[in-house]
Amino acid sequence: MMWIDVGALDDIPPQGARLVKTAQGCVALFRTATDRVFALDDRCPHKGGPLSEGIVHGDQVTCPLHAWVFSLETGMAQGVDEGAVRTYPVKLEGGRLLLDATHLAARVAA
């Protein structure tokens, strides 16, 4: 894996999100109330809503357009909704968030 620094944990409020723009597209970083961090595509598969503007609750995010709920861990839609959002490996080291650039590159190749 090739890790790239995308910011500090403190850049994201608890139960909040931040948008990271990459050459391969936009990735949303989410921080839970317990400081777990997840990275997902920023686009809801339903109507393209910006998930980075959604509401984080537990280990889930609700799309701001039509209230679809996605697991931050798996990217899978919850409840009766169907679909998934691509997830990316992200880790925390020394207060910095590192995103796996290898998986971002694979996104373009797929």
The first five atom37 places (N, CA, C, CB, O) and aatype in JSON, in Angstrom:
{
  "aatype": [12, 12, 17, 9, 3, 19, 7, 0, 10, 3, 3, 9, 14, 14, 5, 7, 0, 1, 10, 19, 11, 16, 0, 5, 7, 4, 19, 0, 10, 13, 1, 16, 0, 16, 3, 1, 19, 13, 0, 10, 3, 3, 1, 4, 14, 8, 11, 7, 7, 14, 10, 15, 6, 7, 9, 19, 8, 7, 3, 5, 19, 16, 4, 14, 10, 8, 0, 17, 19, 13, 15, 10, 6, 16, 7, 12, 0, 5, 7, 19, 3, 6, 7, 0, 19, 1, 16, 18, 14, 19, 11, 10, 6, 7, 7, 1, 10, 10, 10, 3, 0, 16, 8, 10, 0, 0, 1, 19, 0, 0],
  "atom_mask": [
    [1, 1, 1, 1, 1],
    [1, 1, 1, 1, 1],
    [1, 1, 1, 1, 1],
    [1, 1, 1, 1, 1],
    [1, 1, 1, 1, 1],
    [1, 1, 1, 1, 1],
    [1, 1, 1, 0, 1],
    [1, 1, 1, 1, 1],
    [1, 1, 1, 1, 1],
    [1, 1, 1, 1, 1],
    [1, 1, 1, 1, 1],
    [1, 1, 1, 1, 1],
    [1, 1, 1, 1, 1],
    [1, 1, 1, 1, 1],
    [1, 1, 1, 1, 1],
    [1, 1, 1, 0, 1],
    [1, 1, 1, 1, 1],
    [1, 1, 1, 1, 1],
    [1, 1, 1, 1, 1],
    [1, 1, 1, 1, 1],
    [1, 1, 1, 1, 1],
    [1, 1, 1, 1, 1],
    [1, 1, 1, 1, 1],
    [1, 1, 1, 1, 1],
    [1, 1, 1, 0, 1],
    [1, 1, 1, 1, 1],
    [1, 1, 1, 1, 1],
    [1, 1, 1, 1, 1],
    [1, 1, 1, 1, 1],
    [1, 1, 1, 1, 1],
    [1, 1, 1, 1, 1],
    [1, 1, 1, 1, 1],
    [1, 1, 1, 1, 1],
    [1, 1, 1, 1, 1],
    [1, 1, 1, 1, 1],
    [1, 1, 1, 1, 1],
    [1, 1, 1, 1, 1],
    [1, 1, 1, 1, 1],
    [1, 1, 1, 1, 1],
    [1, 1, 1, 1, 1],
    [1, 1, 1, 1, 1],
    [1, 1, 1, 1, 1],
    [1, 1, 1, 1, 1],
    [1, 1, 1, 1, 1],
    [1, 1, 1, 1, 1],
    [1, 1, 1, 1, 1],
    [1, 1, 1, 1, 1],
    [1, 1, 1, 0, 1],
    [1, 1, 1, 0, 1],
    [1, 1, 1, 1, 1],
    [1, 1, 1, 1, 1],
    [1, 1, 1, 1, 1],
    [1, 1, 1, 1, 1],
    [1, 1, 1, 0, 1],
    [1, 1, 1, 1, 1],
    [1, 1, 1, 1, 1],
    [1, 1, 1, 1, 1],
    [1, 1, 1, 0, 1],
    [1, 1, 1, 1, 1],
    [1, 1, 1, 1, 1],
    [1, 1, 1, 1, 1],
    [1, 1, 1, 1, 1],
    [1, 1, 1, 1, 1],
    [1, 1, 1, 1, 1],
    [1, 1, 1, 1, 1],
    [1, 1, 1, 1, 1],
    [1, 1, 1, 1, 1],
    [1, 1, 1, 1, 1],
    [1, 1, 1, 1, 1],
    [1, 1, 1, 1, 1],
    [1, 1, 1, 1, 1],
    [1, 1, 1, 1, 1],
    [1, 1, 1, 1, 1],
    [1, 1, 1, 1, 1],
    [1, 1, 1, 0, 1],
    [1, 1, 1, 1, 1],
    [1, 1, 1, 1, 1],
    [1, 1, 1, 1, 1],
    [1, 1, 1, 0, 1],
    [1, 1, 1, 1, 1],
    [1, 1, 1, 1, 1],
    [1, 1, 1, 1, 1],
    [1, 1, 1, 0, 1],
    [1, 1, 1, 1, 1],
    [1, 1, 1, 1, 1],
    [1, 1, 1, 1, 1],
    [1, 1, 1, 1, 1],
    [1, 1, 1, 1, 1],
    [1, 1, 1, 1, 1],
    [1, 1, 1, 1, 1],
    [1, 1, 1, 1, 1],
    [1, 1, 1, 1, 1],
    [1, 1, 1, 1, 1],
    [1, 1, 1, 0, 1],
    [1, 1, 1, 0, 1],
    [1, 1, 1, 1, 1],
    [1, 1, 1, 1, 1],
    [1, 1, 1, 1, 1],
    [1, 1, 1, 1, 1],
    [1, 1, 1, 1, 1],
    [1, 1, 1, 1, 1],
    [1, 1, 1, 1, 1],
    [1, 1, 1, 1, 1],
    [1, 1, 1, 1, 1],
    [1, 1, 1, 1, 1],
    [1, 1, 1, 1, 1],
    [1, 1, 1, 1, 1],
    [1, 1, 1, 1, 1],
    [1, 1, 1, 1, 1],
    [1, 1, 1, 1, 1]
  ],
  "atom_positions": [
    [[0.84, -1.18, 0.0], [0.0, 0.0, 0.0], [0.89, 1.24, 0.0], [-0.96, 0.0, 1.22], [1.97, 1.26, 0.58]],
    [[0.39, 2.27, -0.66], [1.09, 3.54, -0.68], [0.2, 4.57, 0.01], [1.46, 3.96, -2.15], [-0.86, 4.93, -0.51]],
    [[0.63, 5.05, 1.16], [-0.19, 5.94, 1.97], [0.12, 7.4, 1.67], [0.02, 5.65, 3.46], [1.28, 7.79, 1.55]],
    [[-0.94, 8.22, 1.55], [-0.77, 9.65, 1.38], [-1.45, 10.39, 2.54], [-1.36, 10.12, 0.01], [-2.53, 10.0, 2.99]],
    [[-0.79, 11.42, 3.01], [-1.31, 12.22, 4.13], [-2.39, 13.15, 3.58], [-0.16, 13.05, 4.83], [-2.16, 13.92, 2.65]],
    [[-3.59, 13.07, 4.17], [-4.71, 13.88, 3.7], [-5.23, 14.85, 4.77], [-5.83, 12.99, 3.24], [-6.28, 15.47, 4.59]],
    [[-4.5, 14.97, 5.88], [-4.91, 15.92, 6.91], [-4.83, 15.36, 8.31], [0.0, 0.0, 0.0], [-4.44, 14.21, 8.52]],
    [[-5.21, 16.2, 9.24], [-5.17, 15.82, 10.66], [-6.55, 15.33, 11.11], [-4.72, 17.01, 11.53], [-7.57, 15.75, 10.58]],
    [[-6.54, 14.44, 12.08], [-7.8, 13.98, 12.66], [-8.6, 15.17, 13.17], [-7.55, 12.97, 13.81], [-9.83, 15.21, 13.02]],
    [[-7.92, 16.14, 13.76], [-8.6, 17.32, 14.31], [-9.24, 18.2, 13.25], [-7.63, 18.13, 15.12], [-10.0, 19.11, 13.58]],
    [[-8.92, 17.96, 11.97], [-9.56, 18.71, 10.88], [-11.02, 18.28, 10.69], [-8.79, 18.5, 9.57], [-11.81, 18.99, 10.05]],
    [[-11.37, 17.14, 11.26], [-12.74, 16.61, 11.13], [-13.38, 16.63, 12.51], [-12.75, 15.16, 10.51], [-12.85, 16.01, 13.43]],
    [[-14.5, 17.31, 12.67], [-15.16, 17.3, 13.97], [-15.73, 15.92, 14.27], [-16.28, 18.36, 14.03], [-16.06, 15.18, 13.34]],
    [[-15.85, 15.55, 15.55], [-16.51, 14.29, 15.88], [-17.9, 14.24, 15.23], [-16.62, 14.11, 17.41], [-18.64, 15.23, 15.26]],
    [[-18.25, 13.1, 14.66], [-19.5, 12.89, 13.93], [-19.61, 13.84, 12.74], [-20.7, 13.07, 14.87], [-20.68, 14.35, 12.42]],
    [[-18.47, 14.08, 12.1], [-18.43, 14.96, 10.95], [-17.69, 14.34, 9.79], [0.0, 0.0, 0.0], [-17.29, 13.18, 9.84]],
    [[-17.51, 15.14, 8.75], [-16.86, 14.66, 7.53], [-16.08, 15.79, 6.87], [-17.89, 14.09, 6.55], [-16.32, 16.97, 7.13]],
    [[-15.16, 15.41, 6.04], [-14.39, 16.33, 5.21], [-14.24, 15.72, 3.84], [-13.01, 16.65, 5.85], [-14.17, 14.5, 3.68]],
    [[-14.19, 16.58, 2.84], [-14.02, 16.16, 1.46], [-12.55, 16.26, 1.08], [-14.89, 17.02, 0.51], [-11.89, 17.26, 1.36]],
    [[-12.05, 15.21, 0.45], [-10.68, 15.2, -0.07], [-10.79, 15.07, -1.58], [-9.82, 14.03, 0.56], [-11.34, 14.09, -2.09]],
    [[-10.26, 16.05, -2.3], [-10.27, 16.01, -3.76], [-8.95, 15.41, -4.23], [-10.49, 17.44, -4.37], [-7.87, 15.89, -3.88]],
    [[-9.06, 14.35, -5.03], [-7.87, 13.7, -5.58], [-7.98, 13.73, -7.1], [-7.73, 12.22, -5.05], [-9.02, 14.06, -7.66]],
    [[-6.89, 13.39, -7.76], [-6.9, 13.32, -9.22], [-7.86, 12.25, -9.71], [-5.49, 13.05, -9.75], [-8.33, 12.31, -10.84]],
    [[-8.16, 11.27, -8.85], [-9.07, 10.18, -9.21], [-10.52, 10.46, -8.82], [-8.6, 8.9, -8.56], [-11.39, 9.65, -9.11]],
    [[-10.78, 11.56, -8.17], [-12.14, 11.89, -7.76], [-12.21, 12.26, -6.29], [0.0, 0.0, 0.0], [-11.19, 12.31, -5.6]],
    [[-13.41, 12.53, -5.82], [-13.61, 13.0, -4.45], [-13.87, 11.83, -3.5], [-14.78, 13.98, -4.39], [-14.62, 10.91, -3.8]],
    [[-13.21, 11.92, -2.34], [-13.36, 10.92, -1.29], [-13.82, 11.66, -0.03], [-12.01, 10.13, -1.04], [-13.29, 12.72, 0.31]],
    [[-14.78, 11.09, 0.65], [-15.27, 11.66, 1.91], [-14.63, 10.92, 3.07], [-16.81, 11.58, 1.99], [-14.67, 9.7, 3.13]],
    [[-14.05, 11.68, 3.99], [-13.5, 11.11, 5.23], [-14.49, 11.38, 6.35], [-12.09, 11.71, 5.56], [-14.95, 12.51, 6.51]],
    [[-14.81, 10.37, 7.12], [-15.77, 10.47, 8.2], [-15.12, 10.14, 9.53], [-16.97, 9.55, 7.95], [-14.29, 9.24, 9.62]],
    [[-15.49, 10.89, 10.56], [-15.01, 10.64, 11.92], [-16.22, 10.37, 12.8], [-14.17, 11.85, 12.47], [-17.17, 11.15, 12.82]],
    [[-16.19, 9.26, 13.53], [-17.29, 8.94, 14.43], [-17.08, 9.62, 15.78], [-17.42, 7.41, 14.6], [-16.05, 10.24, 16.02]],
    [[-18.06, 9.48, 16.65], [-17.97, 10.05, 18.0], [-16.86, 9.39, 18.8], [-19.31, 9.9, 18.73], [-16.36, 9.97, 19.76]],
    [[-16.46, 8.17, 18.42], [-15.4, 7.45, 19.13], [-14.07, 7.53, 18.39], [-15.8, 5.98, 19.32], [-13.16, 6.74, 18.65]],
    [[-13.95, 8.49, 17.47], [-12.73, 8.77, 16.71], [-12.32, 7.67, 15.74], [-11.6, 9.0, 17.65], [-11.15, 7.58, 15.37]],
    [[-13.25, 6.84, 15.33], [-12.97, 5.92, 14.22], [-13.07, 6.73, 12.94], [-13.97, 4.68, 14.21], [-13.91, 7.63, 12.84]],
    [[-12.23, 6.41, 11.97], [-12.21, 7.17, 10.72], [-12.43, 6.22, 9.55], [-10.86, 7.94, 10.56], [-11.88, 5.12, 9.51]],
    [[-13.24, 6.67, 8.59], [-13.56, 5.88, 7.41], [-13.44, 6.75, 6.17], [-14.98, 5.27, 7.52], [-13.58, 7.97, 6.24]],
    [[-13.19, 6.11, 5.03], [-13.11, 6.83, 3.75], [-14.02, 6.13, 2.74], [-11.64, 6.89, 3.23], [-13.93, 4.92, 2.54]],
    [[-14.89, 6.91, 2.1], [-15.83, 6.4, 1.11], [-15.87, 7.35, -0.08], [-17.24, 6.21, 1.72], [-15.52, 8.52, 0.05]],
    [[-16.32, 6.84, -1.23], [-16.62, 7.74, -2.34], [-17.62, 8.77, -1.84], [-17.18, 6.96, -3.59], [-18.46, 8.46, -0.99]],
    [[-17.53, 9.98, -2.34], [-18.41, 11.05, -1.87], [-19.75, 11.07, -2.58], [-17.73, 12.38, -2.04], [-20.55, 11.96, -2.32]],
    [[-20.01, 10.14, -3.43], [-21.22, 10.17, -4.26], [-22.17, 9.03, -3.91], [-20.85, 10.1, -5.74], [-21.82, 7.85, -4.01]],
    [[-23.37, 9.38, -3.49], [-24.42, 8.39, -3.22], [-24.83, 7.73, -4.53], [-25.65, 9.05, -2.51], [-25.04, 8.43, -5.52]],
    [[-24.95, 6.4, -4.56], [-25.34, 5.73, -5.81], [-26.8, 5.97, -6.21], [-25.11, 4.25, -5.68], [-27.17, 5.7, -7.35]],
    [[-27.6, 6.47, -5.3], [-29.02, 6.69, -5.59], [-29.21, 7.87, -6.52], [-29.79, 6.92, -4.3], [-29.7, 7.7, -7.64]],
    [[-28.83, 9.08, -6.09], [-29.02, 10.28, -6.9], [-27.78, 11.16, -6.92], [-30.19, 11.08, -6.38], [-27.84, 12.33, -7.3]],
    [[-26.63, 10.59, -6.51], [-25.38, 11.34, -6.58], [-25.18, 12.36, -5.47], [0.0, 0.0, 0.0], [-24.36, 13.26, -5.61]],
    [[-25.91, 12.23, -4.39], [-25.78, 13.18, -3.28], [-24.39, 13.17, -2.67], [0.0, 0.0, 0.0], [-23.73, 12.13, -2.65]],
    [[-23.93, 14.32, -2.17], [-22.61, 14.41, -1.55], [-22.63, 13.85, -0.14], [-22.12, 15.87, -1.53], [-23.12, 14.5, 0.79]],
    [[-22.11, 12.65, 0.04], [-22.15, 12.01, 1.35], [-21.36, 12.8, 2.39], [-21.6, 10.6, 1.26], [-21.66, 12.71, 3.58]],
    [[-20.36, 13.57, 1.97], [-19.58, 14.38, 2.91], [-20.43, 15.46, 3.58], [-18.4, 15.03, 2.2], [-20.02, 16.05, 4.57]],
    [[-21.61, 15.72, 3.04], [-22.54, 16.68, 3.63], [-23.65, 15.99, 4.41], [-23.15, 17.56, 2.55], [-24.6, 16.63, 4.87]],
    [[-23.53, 14.66, 4.55], [-24.54, 13.89, 5.25], [-24.36, 13.93, 6.76], [0.0, 0.0, 0.0], [-23.46, 14.57, 7.28]],
    [[-25.25, 13.22, 7.45], [-25.23, 13.16, 8.91], [-24.58, 11.85, 9.33], [-26.68, 13.27, 9.49], [-24.99, 10.76, 8.92]],
    [[-23.54, 11.97, 10.17], [-22.84, 10.79, 10.7], [-23.5, 10.41, 12.02], [-21.3, 11.08, 10.9], [-23.65, 11.24, 12.92]],
    [[-23.88, 9.15, 12.14], [-24.5, 8.63, 13.37], [-24.01, 7.21, 13.56], [-26.07, 8.7, 13.31], [-24.21, 6.35, 12.7]],
    [[-23.38, 6.98, 14.7], [-22.78, 5.67, 14.93], [-21.71, 5.42, 13.88], [0.0, 0.0, 0.0], [-20.84, 6.26, 13.67]],
    [[-21.78, 4.27, 13.22], [-20.87, 3.93, 12.13], [-21.59, 3.99, 10.8], [-20.26, 2.54, 12.35], [-21.36, 3.16, 9.92]],
    [[-22.48, 4.98, 10.65], [-23.26, 5.14, 9.43], [-23.31, 6.61, 9.03], [-24.69, 4.59, 9.62], [-23.06, 7.51, 9.84]],
    [[-23.64, 6.83, 7.76], [-23.86, 8.19, 7.27], [-25.18, 8.19, 6.49], [-22.66, 8.69, 6.37], [-25.48, 7.24, 5.76]],
    [[-25.94, 9.27, 6.66], [-27.2, 9.43, 5.93], [-27.0, 10.46, 4.83], [-28.34, 9.85, 6.89], [-26.55, 11.57, 5.09]],
    [[-27.34, 10.09, 3.61], [-27.21, 10.98, 2.46], [-28.13, 12.2, 2.67], [-27.57, 10.24, 1.13], [-29.27, 12.05, 3.09]],
    [[-27.62, 13.39, 2.37], [-28.43, 14.59, 2.59], [-29.57, 14.78, 1.59], [-27.55, 15.78, 2.54], [-30.46, 15.6, 1.84]],
    [[-29.57, 14.06, 0.47], [-30.62, 14.27, -0.52], [-31.9, 13.48, -0.25], [-30.11, 13.91, -1.87], [-32.99, 14.06, -0.24]],
    [[-31.77, 12.18, -0.04], [-32.96, 11.35, 0.1], [-32.9, 10.4, 1.29], [-33.17, 10.55, -1.16], [-33.65, 9.42, 1.34]],
    [[-32.01, 10.68, 2.24], [-31.94, 9.95, 3.51], [-31.57, 8.48, 3.38], [-33.26, 10.05, 4.21], [-31.93, 7.68, 4.25]],
    [[-30.87, 8.11, 2.32], [-30.34, 6.75, 2.27], [-29.24, 6.65, 3.3], [-29.81, 6.38, 0.83], [-28.49, 7.61, 3.5]],
    [[-29.13, 5.5, 3.96], [-28.14, 5.29, 5.02], [-27.13, 4.27, 4.55], [-28.82, 4.84, 6.34], [-27.49, 3.22, 4.0]],
    [[-25.83, 4.57, 4.77], [-24.75, 3.68, 4.36], [-23.86, 3.35, 5.55], [-23.92, 4.32, 3.25], [-23.6, 4.2, 6.41]],
    [[-23.41, 2.11, 5.59], [-22.43, 1.68, 6.59], [-21.1, 2.31, 6.25], [-22.32, 0.13, 6.65], [-20.64, 2.22, 5.11]],
    [[-20.47, 2.95, 7.23], [-19.14, 3.52, 7.0], [-18.1, 2.41, 6.89], [-18.76, 4.49, 8.13], [-17.06, 2.6, 6.26]],
    [[-18.37, 1.27, 7.5], [-17.41, 0.16, 7.47], [-17.42, -0.59, 6.14], [-17.72, -0.82, 8.59], [-16.37, -0.92, 5.6]],
    [[-18.61, -0.84, 5.6], [-18.72, -1.67, 4.4], [-19.12, -0.89, 3.15], [-19.72, -2.76, 4.63], [-18.9, -1.35, 2.03]],
    [[-19.71, 0.29, 3.33], [-20.22, 1.05, 2.2], [-21.59, 0.59, 1.73], [0.0, 0.0, 0.0], [-22.16, 1.19, 0.81]],
    [[-22.13, -0.45, 2.34], [-23.42, -1.01, 1.91], [-24.59, -0.16, 2.39], [-23.57, -2.44, 2.43], [-24.59, 0.36, 3.51]],
    [[-25.61, -0.03, 1.52], [-26.84, 0.64, 1.91], [-27.52, -0.16, 3.01], [-27.79, 0.82, 0.69], [-27.44, -1.39, 3.01]],
    [[-28.17, 0.51, 3.92], [-28.82, -0.13, 5.06], [-30.34, -0.14, 4.85], [-28.46, 0.6, 6.37], [-30.88, 0.62, 4.06]],
    [[-31.0, -1.02, 5.58], [-32.46, -1.1, 5.5], [-32.91, -1.64, 4.16], [0.0, 0.0, 0.0], [-32.31, -2.57, 3.62]],
    [[-33.98, -1.06, 3.63], [-34.56, -1.55, 2.38], [-33.85, -1.01, 1.14], [-36.02, -1.19, 2.32], [-34.09, -1.49, 0.04]],
    [[-32.99, -0.02, 1.31], [-32.28, 0.56, 0.17], [-31.22, -0.4, -0.33], [-31.64, 1.92, 0.55], [-30.68, -1.2, 0.44]],
    [[-30.92, -0.33, -1.63], [-29.94, -1.23, -2.23], [-28.83, -0.43, -2.88], [-30.61, -2.15, -3.26], [-29.06, 0.66, -3.4]],
    [[-27.64, -0.97, -2.84], [-26.5, -0.32, -3.45], [-25.35, -0.24, -2.48], [0.0, 0.0, 0.0], [-25.46, -0.64, -1.32]],
    [[-24.25, 0.29, -2.96], [-23.06, 0.4, -2.13], [-22.2, 1.55, -2.61], [-22.26, -0.91, -2.15], [-22.28, 1.99, -3.76]],
    [[-21.39, 2.03, -1.71], [-20.42, 3.07, -1.98], [-19.04, 2.45, -1.77], [-20.65, 4.33, -1.05], [-18.84, 1.69, -0.82]],
    [[-18.11, 2.76, -2.64], [-16.76, 2.21, -2.52], [-16.09, 2.76, -1.26], [-15.92, 2.53, -3.77], [-16.19, 3.94, -0.96]],
    [[-15.4, 1.87, -0.55], [-14.66, 2.27, 0.65], [-13.17, 2.2, 0.35], [-15.02, 1.36, 1.86], [-12.74, 1.51, -0.58]],
    [[-12.39, 2.94, 1.14], [-10.93, 2.97, 0.96], [-10.25, 2.8, 2.31], [-10.49, 4.3, 0.29], [-10.75, 3.28, 3.32]],
    [[-9.12, 2.12, 2.32], [-8.36, 2.01, 3.57], [-7.86, 3.39, 4.01], [-7.18, 1.03, 3.4], [-7.32, 4.16, 3.22]],
    [[-8.04, 3.67, 5.29], [-7.54, 4.91, 5.88], [-7.02, 4.54, 7.27], [-8.66, 6.03, 5.95], [-7.59, 3.7, 7.95]],
    [[-5.93, 5.17, 7.66], [-5.39, 4.9, 8.99], [-4.95, 6.2, 9.64], [-4.22, 3.89, 8.92], [-4.74, 7.21, 8.98]],
    [[-4.81, 6.13, 10.96], [-4.4, 7.27, 11.77], [-3.03, 6.99, 12.35], [-5.44, 7.56, 12.9], [-2.82, 5.97, 13.02]],
    [[-2.09, 7.89, 12.08], [-0.73, 7.77, 12.63], [-0.28, 9.13, 13.13], [0.26, 7.2, 11.56], [-0.19, 10.08, 12.35]],
    [[0.0, 9.23, 14.41], [0.49, 10.48, 14.97], [-0.46, 11.65, 14.76], [0.0, 0.0, 0.0], [-0.02, 12.78, 14.57]],
    [[-1.75, 11.37, 14.8], [-2.75, 12.41, 14.62], [-3.01, 12.79, 13.16], [0.0, 0.0, 0.0], [-3.83, 13.67, 12.89]],
    [[-2.34, 12.13, 12.23], [-2.51, 12.4, 10.8], [-3.3, 11.28, 10.14], [-1.15, 12.56, 10.1], [-3.16, 10.11, 10.51]],
    [[-4.13, 11.63, 9.18], [-4.93, 10.66, 8.44], [-4.21, 10.3, 7.15], [-6.35, 11.23, 8.13], [-3.78, 11.16, 6.39]],
    [[-4.07, 9.01, 6.93], [-3.38, 8.51, 5.75], [-4.36, 7.67, 4.93], [-2.13, 7.68, 6.14], [-5.01, 6.77, 5.46]],
    [[-4.44, 7.97, 3.65], [-5.35, 7.3, 2.73], [-4.52, 6.45, 1.77], [-6.23, 8.33, 1.94], [-3.46, 6.88, 1.31]],
    [[-4.99, 5.26, 1.47], [-4.25, 4.35, 0.59], [-4.42, 4.78, -0.87], [-4.74, 2.89, 0.79], [-5.49, 4.61, -1.46]],
    [[-3.36, 5.33, -1.43], [-3.39, 5.81, -2.82], [-3.48, 4.66, -3.81], [-2.15, 6.64, -3.11], [-3.95, 4.86, -4.93]],
    [[-3.03, 3.47, -3.43], [-3.1, 2.32, -4.33], [-4.55, 2.0, -4.67], [-2.42, 1.09, -3.68], [-4.87, 1.71, -5.83]],
    [[-5.43, 2.06, -3.67], [-6.85, 1.79, -3.92], [-7.5, 2.9, -4.73], [-7.59, 1.62, -2.59], [-8.42, 2.64, -5.51]],
    [[-7.04, 4.13, -4.58], [-7.55, 5.23, -5.38], [-7.2, 5.01, -6.84], [-7.0, 6.57, -4.89], [-8.03, 5.21, -7.72]],
    [[-5.97, 4.59, -7.11], [-5.54, 4.34, -8.49], [-6.34, 3.19, -9.1], [-4.02, 4.01, -8.53], [-6.67, 3.23, -10.29]],
    [[-6.65, 2.17, -8.3], [-7.43, 1.04, -8.79], [-8.85, 1.48, -9.17], [-7.48, -0.07, -7.74], [-9.47, 0.88, -10.04]],
    [[-9.35, 2.52, -8.53], [-10.68, 3.05, -8.83], [-10.76, 3.51, -10.27], [-11.02, 4.21, -7.88], [-11.78, 3.31, -10.92]],
    [[-9.7, 4.13, -10.78], [-9.67, 4.62, -12.16], [-9.53, 3.46, -13.14], [-8.52, 5.62, -12.36], [-10.12, 3.48, -14.22]],
    [[-8.76, 2.46, -12.76], [-8.51, 1.33, -13.64], [-9.73, 0.43, -13.78], [-7.35, 0.53, -13.13], [-9.87, -0.27, -14.78]],
    [[-10.61, 0.45, -12.8], [-11.76, -0.46, -12.81], [-12.82, -0.03, -13.8], [-12.37, -0.55, -11.44], [-13.85, -0.69, -13.93]]
  ]
}
